[in-house]
């Protein structure tokens, strides 16, 4: 909770009714009456002086305070100035939200400039350096989208009125600014780690990745979970998180508006991933907001790991195209595997993701690994979520018993229009957005149903399906 402090109102100062030392005649009268008691006189004169000095900063115009606060780091704005009083809190939060929102525009501008620079570059080493910078920017955009999917409903969103807070992770904004300053003035400090050792990251980017995970978990726990009916206020937050997966295949069955409600059905397919829920004896009880927070955390981890691994593969393919005559072979991404697990009441969750190299090394023979460059992707027919896998394998080799590794999410939604996913709200016209902004309170019922399917779990004798549902609740 923000520590708020009561402040004196500016209207307490009445210029037509001066007090204390503002009138010289009154001061003479006081001095004449207490001419033998100098200590008492000094105390009487000091009291109104202290009262006036206490409120001097409160008479400064807001524009001036904003210019002053612009010289303070975002971390100091969030952790110190935001806690002084109500006026400082309002000004600091506006600056924090503005600083966070402009990051996306600045990153996209740098990406477009870097793409142009690659087209006008002929030297192989220079192409390699610029390519590494472009890879770093893409990773930052991926991390930024995860934060947006977590907080945009509560940080002055542009679509409807809501319980507002601010992007109080000022340290994250500061590190973004440091990265972009180095990108423009001394880019060699950013791409040199990746040039010396492939797929290494500069210190600033490593900190952003670490802080992004910690901030999203903290925001869910301290801001969203404590709200009444947080599972309704978050709306289609699960869809926002899944939409942040840049390399997952999304299929829209339907997406429509009926009266003031949003109805949709989506399917997401995560390649070389798994999501299994096994029944266990219940060990501890959790209320519904906490269970939802754990589901958000689980999906964010899968999305982040999936983005990181397949972004590396896409960046490798792009560098191969940009540098066809490289003097040395371009190193492929290593075999990476991410796993996570945890229990919620009577369910134990095991989930994870691996890249193509790890998949081929585990489930295919060495001959297939040597020929993977000449043949098509062995999972090409399985990348489409509409294709049903063959659950029966006639091959005697145990390495080929797994038809594919991946899981599919079918998601159905019915909720008030204001709680629709961010991707859909951005498609609304100005008239519809105006109606949403004019409503102070959204009323209605919300329902969300998800079904996870991981057919690869069949060969480990684990449950193949898991259902997750948010029952109807009145907003």
C-alpha positions in Angstrom: 0.0 0.0 0.0 1.2 3.5 -0.8 2.1 5.5 2.3 0.0 8.6 2.0 0.5 11.7 4.1 -2.0 14.5 4.8 -1.0 17.9 3.4 -2.3 21.3 4.0 -4.6 22.7 1.3 -3.4 25.6 -0.8 -6.7 27.4 0.1 -5.6 27.6 3.7 -3.5 30.7 2.7 -5.9 33.7 2.8 -4.2 36.8 1.3 -7.0 39.1 2.5 -6.6 38.0 6.1 -2.8 38.0 6.8 -1.5 36.5 10.0 1.6 36.9 12.1 4.4 38.9 10.7 2.6 39.9 7.5 1.5 43.2 9.1 4.2 45.5 10.6 1.7 47.3 12.8 0.7 44.1 14.5 4.3 43.1 15.0 5.1 46.4 16.7 2.1 45.9 19.0 3.3 42.5 20.0 6.8 43.7 20.6 5.6 46.5 22.8 3.5 44.2 24.9 6.2 41.7 25.4 9.3 43.9 25.3 10.6 42.3 28.6 10.1 38.8 27.4 12.2 38.4 24.3 11.9 34.6 24.4 8.1 34.7 24.2 8.2 37.2 21.4 10.6 35.0 19.3 8.4 32.0 19.8 5.3 33.8 18.7 7.0 35.1 15.6 8.5 31.8 14.7 5.3 29.8 14.6 3.7 31.4 11.5 7.1 31.3 9.8 7.3 27.5 10.2 3.8 27.0 8.9 4.5 29.0 5.8 7.7 27.2 5.0 6.1 23.9 5.3 3.8 24.5 2.3 6.1 26.4 0.0 6.5 23.4 -2.4 2.8 23.0 -2.6 2.4 26.4 -4.3 4.7 25.4 -7.2 2.7 24.8 -10.4 2.3 21.2 -11.6 4.3 21.9 -14.8 7.3 23.1 -12.8 7.2 20.1 -10.6 7.1 17.8 -13.7 10.2 19.6 -15.1 12.0 19.1 -11.7 11.0 15.5 -11.4 12.3 14.9 -15.0 15.8 15.1 -13.5 15.1 12.3 -11.1 15.4 8.6 -12.1 12.2 6.5 -12.5 13.4 4.3 -9.6 13.5 7.3 -7.3 10.1 8.5 -8.6 8.6 5.1 -7.7 10.3 4.3 -4.5 10.6 7.8 -2.9 8.8 10.7 -4.4 5.6 8.8 -5.0 5.3 8.2 -1.3 5.7 11.8 -0.1 2.1 13.1 -0.4 -0.9 12.9 -2.7 0.2 15.6 -5.1 3.6 14.1 -5.5 2.0 10.7 -6.0 -0.2 11.9 -8.8 2.7 13.6 -10.6 5.1 10.8 -10.2 2.6 8.2 -11.4 1.9 10.2 -14.5 5.6 10.4 -15.3 6.1 6.6 -14.7 3.2 5.6 -16.9 4.3 8.0 -19.7 7.8 6.8 -19.5 6.7 3.1 -19.7 4.3 3.7 -22.6 6.8 5.5 -24.8 9.2 2.5 -24.6 7.3 0.6 -27.2 7.3 3.4 -29.7 11.1 3.9 -29.2 11.8 0.2 -29.6 9.9 0.0 -32.9 11.6 3.1 -34.2 15.0 1.5 -33.4 14.0 -1.8 -35.1 13.0 0.0 -38.3 16.2 2.0 -38.3 18.3 -1.1 -37.8 16.6 -3.0 -40.6 17.4 -0.1 -42.9 21.1 -0.2 -41.8 21.4 -3.9 -42.6 20.2 -3.2 -46.2 22.9 -0.6 -46.7 25.8 -2.6 -45.2 28.3 -4.6 -47.2 31.0 -5.6 -44.8 30.4 -9.0 -43.2 31.6 -8.1 -39.7 29.4 -5.0 -39.7 26.4 -7.0 -40.8 27.1 -9.4 -37.9 27.2 -6.6 -35.4 24.0 -5.0 -36.7 22.3 -8.3 -36.8 23.2 -8.9 -33.1 21.7 -5.5 -32.2 18.5 -6.4 -34.0 18.3 -9.6 -32.0 18.6 -7.7 -28.8 15.8 -5.3 -29.8 13.5 -8.3 -30.6 14.1 -9.8 -27.2 13.3 -6.5 -25.5 10.0 -6.2 -27.5 9.1 -9.7 -26.3 9.7 -8.9 -22.7 7.8 -5.6 -23.0 4.7 -7.4 -24.4 4.7 -9.7 -21.3 4.6 -6.7 -19.0 1.8 -5.0 -21.0 -0.3 -8.2 -20.9 0.0 -8.1 -17.1 -0.7 -4.5 -16.2 -2.4 -2.7 -19.1 -5.9 -3.0 -17.6 -4.8 -1.2 -14.5 -2.4 1.4 -15.8 -4.5 4.1 -17.4 -5.8 2.1 -20.2 -7.3 4.0 -23.1 -10.5 1.9 -23.5 -12.5 2.2 -20.3 -12.5 3.4 -16.7 -10.9 1.1 -14.3 -9.2 0.9 -10.9 -6.0 2.6 -11.8 -2.5 2.2 -10.4 0.8 2.9 -12.1 3.8 1.2 -13.6 5.7 1.4 -10.3 8.6 -0.7 -11.6 10.7 2.3 -12.2 14.0 0.4 -12.2 12.9 -1.5 -15.3 12.2 1.8 -17.1 15.6 3.1 -16.1 17.4 0.1 -17.5 15.4 0.4 -20.8 16.5 4.0 -21.0 20.2 3.0 -20.4 20.0 0.3 -23.1 18.5 2.7 -25.7 21.0 5.4 -24.8 23.9 2.9 -25.3 22.2 1.7 -28.5 22.4 5.3 -30.0 25.7 6.4 -28.6 28.0 3.4 -27.9 26.4 0.3 -29.5 29.7 -1.6 -29.3 29.0 -2.1 -25.6 25.8 -4.0 -26.4 26.8 -6.2 -29.4 30.3 -7.1 -28.3 29.3 -9.9 -25.9 27.3 -11.6 -28.6 30.0 -11.1 -31.2 32.7 -12.6 -28.9 30.4 -15.4 -27.7 27.3 -16.3 -29.7 24.0 -15.8 -27.9 25.5 -14.0 -25.0 23.5 -11.0 -23.7 24.6 -7.6 -22.3 24.2 -6.9 -18.7 21.2 -4.5 -19.2 19.2 -7.1 -21.2 19.9 -9.8 -18.6 18.6 -7.5 -15.8 15.5 -6.7 -17.8 14.7 -10.4 -18.3 15.1 -11.0 -14.6 13.1 -8.0 -13.4 10.3 -8.7 -15.9 9.6 -12.1 -14.3 9.8 -10.7 -10.8 7.7 -7.7 -11.5 4.8 -9.6 -13.1 4.6 -12.0 -10.2 4.7 -9.2 -7.7 2.0 -7.2 -9.5 -0.4 -10.1 -9.7 0.1 -10.8 -6.0 0.0 -7.3 -4.5 -2.3 -5.4 -6.9 -4.6 -7.8 -8.6 -5.2 -10.6 -6.2 -6.3 -8.3 -3.3 -9.1 -6.8 -5.4 -12.7 -7.9 -5.1 -13.7 -10.2 -8.0 -10.2 -9.9 -9.5 -10.9 -12.9 -11.8 -13.5 -10.6 -13.4 -11.6 -7.4 -13.4 -8.7 -9.1 -15.2 -11.1 -10.0 -18.0 -9.3 -11.9 -20.8 -5.9 -11.5 -19.3 -5.2 -15.2 -20.1 -5.7 -14.4 -23.8 -3.4 -11.3 -23.6 -0.7 -13.6 -22.1 -1.1 -16.2 -24.8 -1.1 -13.6 -27.5 2.3 -12.6 -26.4 3.6 -15.9 -27.6 5.1 -14.8 -31.0 5.9 -18.4 -32.2 2.7 -20.2 -31.1 0.1 -20.9 -33.8 -3.2 -19.2 -33.1 -6.4 -20.1 -34.8 -9.5 -17.9 -34.4 -12.7 -20.0 -34.6 -14.9 -16.9 -34.1 -14.7 -13.5 -32.5 -17.8 -11.4 -32.3 -19.8 -8.9 -30.3 -23.3 -9.6 -29.3 -25.0 -6.6 -27.6 -22.5 -5.5 -24.9 -20.8 -8.8 -24.7 -17.7 -10.3 -26.3 -17.8 -13.9 -27.5 -14.9 -15.8 -28.9 -13.2 -19.1 -29.3 -9.4 -19.5 -29.9 -6.9 -22.4 -30.3 -3.2 -22.1 -29.5 -0.6 -24.6 -30.4 2.8 -24.6 -28.7 5.4 -26.7 -30.6 7.8 -29.0 -28.7 6.1 -28.2 -25.4 4.1 -30.0 -22.8 1.5 -29.2 -20.1 0.4 -32.0 -17.9 -1.9 -31.9 -14.8 -1.8 -35.0 -12.5 -4.2 -35.6 -9.7 -2.6 -35.8 -6.2 -3.9 -35.8 -2.6 -4.8 -32.3 -1.6 -2.1 -30.8 0.5 -3.2 -27.2 1.0 -6.2 -25.0 0.2 -6.1 -22.0 -2.1 -8.8 -19.4 -2.7 -9.8 -18.8 -6.3 -7.8 -15.5 -6.9 -4.7 -17.3 -5.8 -5.4 -20.2 -8.2 -5.9 -17.8 -11.0 -2.6 -16.0 -10.2 -0.8 -19.3 -10.4 -2.3 -20.1 -13.8 -1.2 -16.6 -15.1 2.3 -17.3 -13.8 2.4 -20.7 -15.4 1.4 -19.5 -18.8 3.8 -16.5 -18.6 6.7 -18.9 -18.0 5.8 -21.1 -20.9 5.3 -18.1 -23.2 8.6 -16.5 -22.2 10.5 -19.8 -22.6 8.8 -20.5 -26.0 9.6 -17.0 -27.2 13.3 -17.1 -26.1 14.0 -20.5 -27.7 12.3 -20.0 -31.0 13.4 -16.4 -31.3 17.0 -17.7 -31.2 16.2 -20.1 -34.0 14.6 -17.4 -36.2 17.5 -15.1 -35.6 20.0 -17.9 -36.6 18.1 -18.4 -39.9 18.1 -14.7 -40.6 21.8 -14.4 -40.0 22.5 -17.3 -42.3 20.6 -15.4 -45.0 22.3 -12.1 -44.3 25.8 -13.6 -44.3 25.9 -16.3 -47.0 29.7 -15.9 -47.4 30.6 -15.8 -43.7 34.3 -16.7 -43.2 33.4 -19.0 -40.3 30.4 -21.2 -39.8 27.6 -19.5 -37.9 26.9 -21.3 -34.7 23.5 -22.9 -34.2 21.6 -22.4 -30.9 22.4 -25.0 -28.3 20.0 -27.7 -27.2 17.8 -25.9 -24.6 15.1 -27.3 -22.4 13.0 -25.4 -19.9 10.8 -27.2 -17.3 8.6 -26.1 -14.5 6.4 -27.7 -11.9 4.2 -27.0 -8.9 1.0 -28.1 -7.1 -2.3 -26.3 -6.7 -4.7 -28.1 -4.3 -5.4 -31.5 -5.8 -3.4 -31.0 -9.0 0.3 -31.3 -9.8 1.4 -29.4 -12.9 4.4 -30.3 -15.0 5.1 -28.1 -18.0 8.0 -27.0 -20.2 9.4 -26.4 -23.7 12.4 -27.5 -25.8 13.9 -26.2 -29.0 14.2 -28.2 -32.2 17.8 -29.3 -31.5 16.8 -30.7 -28.1 13.8 -32.5 -29.6 15.8 -34.1 -32.4 18.5 -35.3 -30.1 16.1 -36.9 -27.7 13.4 -38.4 -29.9 15.3 -39.1 -33.2 18.3 -41.2 -34.2 21.7 -39.6 -35.0 21.2 -40.2 -38.7 18.1 -38.1 -38.6 20.0 -35.3 -36.8 22.6 -35.3 -39.6 20.0 -35.1 -42.3 17.8 -32.4 -40.7 19.3 -29.7 -42.9 18.5 -31.6 -46.1 15.0 -32.7 -45.2 11.9 -30.9 -44.2 11.0 -30.2 -40.6 9.8 -33.5 -39.0 7.2 -31.5 -37.1 6.0 -29.5 -40.1 2.7 -31.4 -40.4 2.2 -31.1 -36.7 2.6 -27.3 -36.5 -0.9 -26.9 -37.6 -3.2 -27.3 -34.6 -6.0 -28.5 -36.8 -4.1 -31.7 -37.6 -4.8 -34.5 -35.2 -1.8 -36.6 -34.3 -1.5 -40.3 -34.9 -1.7 -42.0 -31.5 -0.6 -45.5 -32.8 2.9 -46.0 -34.1 3.9 -49.2 -35.9 7.6 -48.6 -35.6 9.4 -51.0 -33.2 12.0 -48.4 -32.2 11.1 -46.8 -28.9 12.7 -43.5 -30.1 9.9 -43.2 -32.6 7.0 -44.0 -30.4 6.3 -40.3 -29.6 4.4 -38.9 -32.6 5.1 -35.3 -31.6 5.7 -33.1 -28.6 3.4 -30.2 -28.2 0.2 -29.1 -26.5 -2.9 -27.4 -27.7 -5.1 -24.9 -25.8 -8.8 -24.5 -26.7 -10.3 -21.4 -25.1 -13.9 -20.1 -25.1 -14.9 -16.7 -23.7 -18.0 -14.8 -22.9 -17.6 -11.5 -21.0 -18.6 -7.9 -21.1 -17.1 -6.0 -24.0 -14.9 -3.9 -21.7 -13.1 -7.0 -20.5 -12.3 -8.3 -24.0 -8.7 -9.0 -25.1 -6.4 -6.1 -25.9 -6.0 -7.2 -29.5 -9.8 -7.0 -30.0 -10.3 -3.7 -28.2 -7.7 -2.1 -30.5 -10.0 -2.9 -33.5 -13.0 -1.0 -32.2 -14.0 2.3 -33.7 -14.0 5.7 -32.0 -17.8 5.6 -31.4 -17.6 2.2 -29.6 -14.6 3.3 -27.6 -16.3 6.5 -26.6 -19.2 4.4 -25.2 -16.9 2.3 -23.2 -15.1 5.3 -21.7 -18.4 6.8 -20.7 -19.4 3.8 -18.5 -18.3 4.2 -14.9 -19.2 0.6 -14.0 -19.3 -2.5 -16.1 -22.0 -5.0 -15.3 -22.6 -8.5 -16.6 -21.4 -12.1 -16.3 -18.1 -13.6 -17.4 -17.2 -17.1 -18.3 -13.9 -18.6 -19.5 -13.3 -22.2 -20.3 -9.9 -23.7 -21.3 -8.9 -27.2 -22.3 -5.3 -28.2 -22.5 -4.4 -31.3 -24.7 -1.0 -32.8 -24.6 -1.2 -36.1 -26.6 2.5 -36.9 -26.0 1.7 -37.5 -22.3 -0.2 -40.6 -23.5 3.1 -42.5 -23.9 4.2 -41.7 -20.4 0.8 -42.9 -19.1 -0.1 -39.4 -17.9 -3.3 -37.5 -18.3 -3.7 -36.1 -21.8 -6.3 -33.4 -21.0 -6.8 -30.8 -18.4 -9.8 -28.5 -18.1 -9.7 -25.0 -16.4 -12.8 -23.0 -16.0 -13.8 -19.7 -14.5 -17.4 -20.1 -13.4 -19.9 -17.4 -14.1 -19.6 -14.5 -11.7 -21.5 -11.2 -11.6 -19.2 -8.2 -12.4 
